[in-house]
């Protein structure tokens, strides 16, 4: 949250002495809701918080596997977790064109849907327009298994959902395919791009694949 949003929350309680704030600053992807940082927050409320305020970082990850979290940490330029669940290394298909990328995506998704038939998987795109385009590429082959996800029309039944990254903050999926993390969509030097990529990668609980064509983002290894 921004400073103004946090002020509203803080003023809603009688005393902040027993208040706990928990947040993942890597998931700040809205330009109008920029978090000021933990140390700056302590300065803002130092009169009431005083010496009683304690800040610490959680370094254990269990939702996403360690290999997934290490990639997310690299992309967001943050320190990786020290402990967590073991799991498969993310797969990256870098293809010469969109047609080959679509074929690689279909092969990986088909295997994931076959192996996890009762789970919800996701294809995450830079924005909703790209999600609609990718949905049209996958629908002829995957049929009823795939559906589009957008605000006001988001379902959690088993199968595959194609949606924009901004729609999935706080959600998680067994399998995630990140569609074309390009240099244009995730430019180096833009903190919001780091966070957006972090959010996309960490939506995957077990398996993550990236499919790219053209110039990919330099935020990736």
Protein Blocks (a to p, Z undefined) as FASTA:
>chain_A
ZZklmmmmmmmpfblklcccdddfklmcbfklccebjklmmmmmmmmnmmmbccdddfbd
fkbcfklmmmmmmmnopacdfbdcddddddddddfbfklmmmmmmmmmmmmmmmmmmbcc
ddddfblklmmmmmmmmmmmnmmmpccddehiacfbecjddddfklmgoiacfbdcdehi
afklmcghiaklmmmmmmmmmmpmkbccdddehjddfkbZZ
